[in-house]
Each structure stands twice: as C-alpha cells, then as structure tokens.
C-alpha cells in the first residue's frame, strides 16, 4: 500500500472538465481547488502488466502536485495473467478510507480482454472517465452501449501497448495510460507523472517510460480536439 498524506470524508464526485475542447481548465473548475472533493480511480489489468505499479505512480505524481493520495491493490490471485485491480484515491485533504474503490470516478483498463467482464464498469460515476488500452474504437470493442451515457470527451481509447512497444520494446501499457489520464482529467500534471516514472525507474528505462507517457498524453489531446482546430493541451506543463 502506498499512502501519500491522510484521508478525509468522501464527497460526491463532480465532473473535472465540461467541454470537449482541450483548452486550459479554468482555475476555479480544477478539482484540486475544491476542498473536500475526492477523486477515485480503479485500474483493471492482468498479473504482470504493472497494474499495481500504475496506481503507485499515480499516487506519487499526485503527491508531487501537492495533493494527498493513497494507492493499494485488490487482494485476489497474484498469478501471472490473472485479472488484477488496483485503486488510487486523490484528494486535496486528508484521506482515511482504505476500502476498495467500488464507485470510481475514473476507470483505466490496461487489458481489453477484460472489457466484457460483468463487473468491469460497475459503480462508474455518471460523468466518470474511461481510458482503454486498444487499437480499436469503442464501437468495434462492442461497449458503445455501455458507455453511451457518458460525455463523449470522457471516454478515450489509447493504443498504449503499441506506444510501449515503440519506447520500451515491450507492450507496456500502464505508463502511456497515466499520461493519457493526465491529459483527460487535468487532475495531475504530466511533468509530475514523468517525474514519478524517473524516480521509480532511474536511467534510460525511466526516460523511456516518460516518453511513453508523453505519447499517451498527446494521443488524448489530439483525439479530443475538435476537427479543424489547433491542438491545445488541457494543462500547461
């Protein structure tokens, strides 16, 4: 379990961004400026895919941004290839609960073969965010009906495994997806995500992961930008 700071009472989650455009989020709309609002993240993948590491890196990045954060895994089978979940809570104030995240504001799916598990999208907030590692569209993945109630700019498919192959010569999806998380939600800075990776993986491996996070970030910015417009980053780095 990785704890950065302490916990406070859980409040009803609110949308982090309202518009499809990727302009800078006004300061008074940023989740870190609203006292007592907790963001909950649930990450799904398989054993050996770095699911727990992703939650830990997210926690470290949030802490670097001056927030309180808590990351921990589910307690199921740890065998290679078995379904795995990890959780992260991020808040501006103290965090106390260490229960599993059953009503996530953000859902990250590292392995698309898990998409049709019955409980995968269970409890997702009405205006939650979904990030999926795949080269296929939401409709091609046959989950459009499940996600149709979410705002269109709250769902993004990222070819994270391909990005991992490009930078690390392995289909590592967790770090590109964390870059994508920074772009989609605006909750943490990309620079903080990359710093957490460099701390966790010193040297060339850290740089490769940081580059993969940048690609994941850029993919989301490009995919959410309106057609014919310039691409603007959701947050200034």
Beta strands, then each sheet from edge to edge (+ up, - down):
strand 1: 2-4
strand 2: 38-46
strand 3: 68-73
strand 4: 83-91
strand 5: 106-109
strand 6: 129-133
strand 7: 155-158
sheet 1: 1+ 3- 4+ 2- 5- 6- 7-
end
